[in-house]
Amino acid sequence: MKRLLDFFCSIVILIISFPLIICVGLLVKLKLGSPVLFTQQRPGLNGKPFYLYKFRTMTDERDQWGKLYPDEIRLTPFGRFLRKYSIDELPQLINVVKGELSLVGPRPLLMEYLPLYSEEQAKRHLVKPGITGWAQVNGRNAISWEEKFELDLWYVNNQSWHLDIKILLLTIKKVLFSEGINQSEQVTMEDFKGSKSVLKEGHG
């Protein structure tokens, strides 16, 4: 039933937001160039890799040695706007239609994090990842990795229809008020480097 809800809700949202998606795509092309979409391999259900879609928010500016500049230099004001209101994540609805993502679930992180997880942290992959999740409505990038994983595991152990609806409604509020977009002064969440701490039981 969750798959059916994901599929039909995503189709409806894609149809309603189609004019916005086209306009954003054209602006990304004009302001940031090609490709319009940022694609990156991420771990899905049981760690199976898939390609995640997002609107591009950064330039490809490089130094004299061909190395990409830091994110804070490459992230443009337009890109910040797309991130602030989560517009850059609209293409992920395609991932939902394809069955690679759910509307609600632990966010799919980087493939290189897989060997860094503890046995408990790895359980976040026992459910399909989502566009939004329990961690996103309880701090998003403003909380530590340990707190984020605790919240992800709490969702895995307590998922339900009512909880998903609550998360979706809270997500709308978070996006409107742009809460928890960045961690402190950083453009994005700092890299996860592994943790030796033992996760405590999650909370609601």
N, C-alpha and C positions, 0 to 999 in steps of 0.2 A: 504493500500500500504506500509506503514512503516513496518508493521508486515512481509510482504513478503520480503522486503529488508533485514530486520533483520535476518530472517530465512535463506535465500539463501546466504547472505554474511557470516554468521556465519558458515554454512556448508562448504563453500569454504575455509575460513580461517582455520577451524579445519582440513580439508584434507591437506592443504598446510603445516600447522605447526605440523602435526601429529608426524613426526620424532623428532622434538624439544620437544613436549609434553612428548613423551616416554622417551627421554634422561633426561629431567628435573625431571620427576617422579622417575626414577631410582636413580638420584643423591640425590633427597630429601630423598628417602628411605635409601640410604647409609649414608648420612651425618646427617640427622635429625631423622631418624627412622619412625615408623608408628604412626598414619595414614599419608599417603602422602598428602591427601587433608585436608585442614582446612574447616570445614563447620560451618556455624553460621546462626541462624534465623534472617532475616531482613524483614522490612516492604516493601511490593511491592505496586502495584496500589491500591489506596484507603486504604492503610495501611494493606492490607492482607498479612500475613506472608508467607515467603518461605525460603528455605535453600540456602544460597549463597555458591558457591564453589570457593576456592582459593588453590594454592599450599602452603603448610606449609612453613613458613619462620623462626619459632622460635622453640627452644627446650622446653621440659617440665620440666626443672630444677626447683627443689623446695628446700626450706630451711628445717631445721630440724623439723619444725612443719607441714610440708606438704603444705605450702603456696608457690604458684608460685613466682619466682623471678621477679623483674621488667622487662619490655620489653627490656630495653637497655642491660640487662645481657643475656637474652634468645635469642636475635636477633644475629645470627651468621654472619660472613662476607659473606657467601654464601647466606644467607637470605637477606642481604643488597643488594647484587647484583641482586637478583630476583626482589626486590622492586624497585631498581634504574631504571631498564628497564621495569617495569610493567609485567615481565614474570609470576609473581605469579598470575596474573589475567586472564591468558589464560583459565583456567577451567570455567570461567564465561560465555564463549561462549556456554557452555552446558545450562546454565540458559536462555540464549537468545533463543536457539533452543526450549526449553521447554515453552517459552512464558512468563517467569517470569521477564526477563530483556529485555531492548532494548539496541541497541548499544549506543544510545545517550539519556540522560535523567538525572535528578538529581540522584546523587549517593545514594544507599540505605544505611541508617545509622543504628544505633542500635535500637532494639525494645524498650529499656527503655527510649529512647528520646521522644517517642510519646506523653506522657502526659506533656512534658516540652515545646512543641511548642506553640507559640501564634497562634491565629486563622489564621493570614496571613501566618506564617511559615508552618502551616499544609497543605497549598495549594500545596506544593511541591509534595504531594502524589496524586494530581489530574491527573498526567501523570505517565506512567510506568517508573520506575527507569532505569538508564543506566550504562553501563560500564564506559563511560566517559560523561562529561557534560560541560555546559557553565562555571560553577564554576571551574572545573578542568583545563580548558585552560586559566583561568584568575586568577591563583594563587594557585590552588590546596590546599595543606595543609599549604601554606605560608600566607594565609589570615585568618581573624577572622571568627568565626561562623556567625556573623551578616552579614558580606560581602558575605559569601558563600550563605546564605539564600536569600539575595537580588538577587544574580545572578541566583539562582535556580528559583525564582519566575519570574524573567525577562524571563527566558527560557520558563516557563509554559505559559506566556502570549504572547510570540513571536515565538513559535516553527514553523518551516517550513523546507521544503526539503533543501533549500539553507543553512539555518543555521546549519542543521545537518551535511551537507557535509563540511562546514567551520569548525565545531567543530572537526570532524574526522581528517581533515588535520592538524589542530592546535595540536591535540593530538599526532600525529606522531612526530611533531616538539618538543613538550614538552618531550616526552619519549626519543628521541634521545639526547636531551641536559640535560635530568634529572632535569628539572626545577620544583621547588615547591614540592619536595618529602616529606620533613619533615618540621615541623613548628619550626623555630629557631633551638635550639639545641636538640629538643625532637625527639625521634624515630618515634612517630606517632602524629597525631593531638590530642591535649588535649581534655579531655572529655567535652561534652556539658552539661552545668548545668542549662540551661534555660536563658532567657533574657527578661528584662522588656522594652527594647527599642522598639520603633515602627519602623518597616521597612519602609524605603523610597522607592520611585519608582525605579526599576532597570534601568540599562543603558546598552547600547550595545557598 
